[in-house]
Amino acid sequence: MSAGSATPLPSPHGLAFARKNESAAARCCPEFFRRMRAKLGTAQAITATAHKIARILYHVLLTKQPYAETVFHHCDEQAQQRAEMRLHKHAAQLGFQLLPIPATGQ
């Protein structure tokens, strides 16, 4: 800590710990972590993701039901739908209309 500063300077060990936690949080629920990192910053995104993991663990222990990965898939699908809706609204504001590309049968 410097003489006139009230906040401690970051240590190299703390930065390595944060990087390690960031990668663990990003692996568990990547879409949620990316959204939170964009909205709150890396440190608070790690905390929010850890809180989400703790809530999931609490639910699993409380209900004694097995963990279902499908919850994250459902959240990822919802995030994809929200992104598409944002894109459509933004295009409409600019005077464009988006049309889906027809799928080709392979």
C-alpha positions as CSV (number, residue, x, y, z in Angstrom):
1,M,0.0,0.0,0.0
2,S,1.4,3.4,-0.9
3,A,1.6,6.2,1.8
4,G,-1.3,8.3,0.6
5,S,-3.5,5.6,-0.8
6,A,-6.4,4.0,1.0
7,T,-6.6,1.0,-1.4
8,P,-4.0,-1.7,-1.6
9,L,-2.1,-2.2,-4.8
10,P,-2.9,-5.5,-6.6
11,S,-0.4,-8.2,-6.1
12,P,0.7,-10.6,-8.9
13,H,-0.7,-13.5,-6.9
14,G,-4.1,-11.8,-6.7
15,L,-4.2,-11.1,-10.5
16,A,-3.3,-14.8,-11.2
17,F,-6.1,-15.9,-8.8
18,A,-8.6,-13.6,-10.6
19,R,-7.5,-14.9,-14.0
20,K,-7.9,-18.5,-12.8
21,N,-11.4,-17.7,-11.4
22,E,-12.4,-15.9,-14.6
23,S,-11.6,-19.0,-16.7
24,A,-13.5,-21.3,-14.3
25,A,-16.5,-19.0,-14.3
26,A,-16.4,-18.7,-18.1
27,R,-16.3,-22.5,-18.5
28,C,-19.3,-23.1,-16.2
29,C,-21.9,-20.7,-17.7
30,P,-20.1,-18.9,-20.6
31,E,-23.1,-16.9,-21.9
32,F,-24.1,-15.6,-18.5
33,F,-20.4,-14.7,-17.7
34,R,-20.0,-12.8,-20.9
35,R,-23.2,-10.8,-20.4
36,M,-22.2,-10.0,-16.8
37,R,-18.6,-9.1,-17.8
38,A,-19.9,-6.7,-20.4
39,K,-22.4,-5.2,-18.0
40,L,-20.5,-5.1,-14.7
41,G,-16.8,-5.7,-15.4
42,T,-14.7,-8.8,-14.9
43,A,-14.4,-8.8,-11.1
44,Q,-18.2,-8.4,-10.5
45,A,-18.9,-10.9,-13.3
46,I,-16.8,-13.5,-11.5
47,T,-18.8,-12.8,-8.3
48,A,-22.1,-13.0,-10.1
49,T,-21.3,-16.2,-11.8
50,A,-20.0,-17.7,-8.5
51,H,-23.3,-16.7,-6.9
52,K,-25.2,-18.4,-9.7
53,I,-23.2,-21.6,-9.2
54,A,-23.9,-21.4,-5.5
55,R,-27.6,-21.1,-6.1
56,I,-27.6,-24.1,-8.4
57,L,-25.6,-26.1,-5.9
58,Y,-28.0,-25.1,-3.1
59,H,-31.0,-26.2,-5.2
60,V,-29.4,-29.5,-6.0
61,L,-28.6,-30.2,-2.3
62,L,-32.0,-29.0,-1.1
63,T,-34.2,-30.9,-3.6
64,K,-31.8,-33.9,-3.9
65,Q,-32.4,-33.9,-7.6
66,P,-29.6,-34.5,-10.0
67,Y,-28.1,-31.5,-11.7
68,A,-29.5,-30.9,-15.2
69,E,-27.2,-29.2,-17.8
70,T,-30.3,-28.5,-19.9
71,V,-31.0,-25.4,-17.7
72,F,-27.9,-23.7,-19.2
73,H,-28.9,-24.8,-22.7
74,H,-32.3,-23.2,-22.2
75,C,-30.7,-20.0,-20.9
76,D,-28.4,-19.9,-23.9
77,E,-31.3,-20.3,-26.3
78,Q,-33.1,-17.4,-24.5
79,A,-30.0,-15.3,-24.9
80,Q,-29.8,-16.1,-28.6
81,Q,-33.5,-15.1,-29.0
82,R,-32.9,-11.9,-27.1
83,A,-29.9,-11.1,-29.4
84,E,-32.0,-11.8,-32.5
85,M,-34.7,-9.5,-31.2
86,R,-32.2,-6.7,-30.5
87,L,-30.8,-7.1,-34.0
88,H,-34.2,-7.0,-35.6
89,K,-35.2,-3.8,-33.6
90,H,-31.9,-2.1,-34.4
91,A,-32.3,-2.9,-38.1
92,A,-35.9,-1.6,-38.1
93,Q,-34.7,1.6,-36.5
94,L,-32.2,2.0,-39.3
95,G,-34.9,1.3,-41.9
96,F,-33.8,-2.3,-42.8
97,Q,-35.7,-5.5,-42.6
98,L,-33.9,-8.8,-41.8
99,L,-34.8,-12.0,-43.5
100,P,-33.6,-15.4,-42.5
101,I,-31.5,-17.3,-45.0
102,P,-33.4,-20.5,-46.1
103,A,-31.8,-23.7,-44.9
104,T,-30.6,-25.9,-47.7
105,G,-31.3,-29.6,-47.4
106,Q,-28.1,-31.6,-47.4
